[in-house]
């Protein structure tokens, strides 16, 4: 989902481009990390408690 939103917004969303900032970043697929990082920076996603990502939202 994050990749589709990033593409719809015209973001580059390249894989492996930047830190997502989530403590469970290793659980985010590599192909989605760029999109998640950009969307988090824009405030579109913020995860859930304990700074964890919302899984299955990639």
C-alpha positions in Angstrom: 0.0 0.0 0.0 2.8 2.4 0.9 4.4 1.9 -2.5 1.2 2.5 -4.4 0.5 5.7 -2.4 4.0 7.0 -3.0 3.7 6.3 -6.7 0.3 8.1 -6.8 1.9 11.1 -5.1 4.7 11.1 -7.7 7.4 10.3 -5.1 10.5 8.5 -6.2 10.1 5.7 -3.5 13.2 4.0 -4.6 14.1 0.9 -2.5 16.8 1.3 0.1 16.7 5.1 0.0 16.9 6.3 3.5 16.0 5.2 7.0 12.4 4.5 7.7 12.9 5.4 11.4 10.9 2.5 12.6 12.4 0.2 15.2 11.2 -2.9 13.2 12.6 -1.6 9.9 14.1 -5.0 9.2 10.6 -6.4 8.9 9.7 -4.0 6.1 10.5 -5.5 2.7 13.5 -3.9 1.0 11.4 -3.0 -2.0 9.0 -1.0 0.2 11.5 0.8 2.5 12.0 3.8 0.2 8.3 4.4 0.0 7.8 4.0 3.7 10.6 6.4 4.5 9.3 9.1 2.2 5.7 8.7 3.4 6.8 8.9 7.0 8.9 12.0 6.3 5.8 13.6 4.8 3.6 12.6 7.8 1.4 10.3 5.7 2.3 7.3 7.9 3.4 7.2 11.5 3.2 3.6 12.5 1.8 2.5 15.8 3.0 2.4 19.5 6.7 1.9 20.3 7.7 3.4 16.9 6.8 0.2 15.1 5.6 0.1 11.5 2.1 -1.2 10.6 2.9 -4.5 9.0 1.2 -5.6 5.8 0.8 -2.0 4.7 3.5 -2.0 2.1 
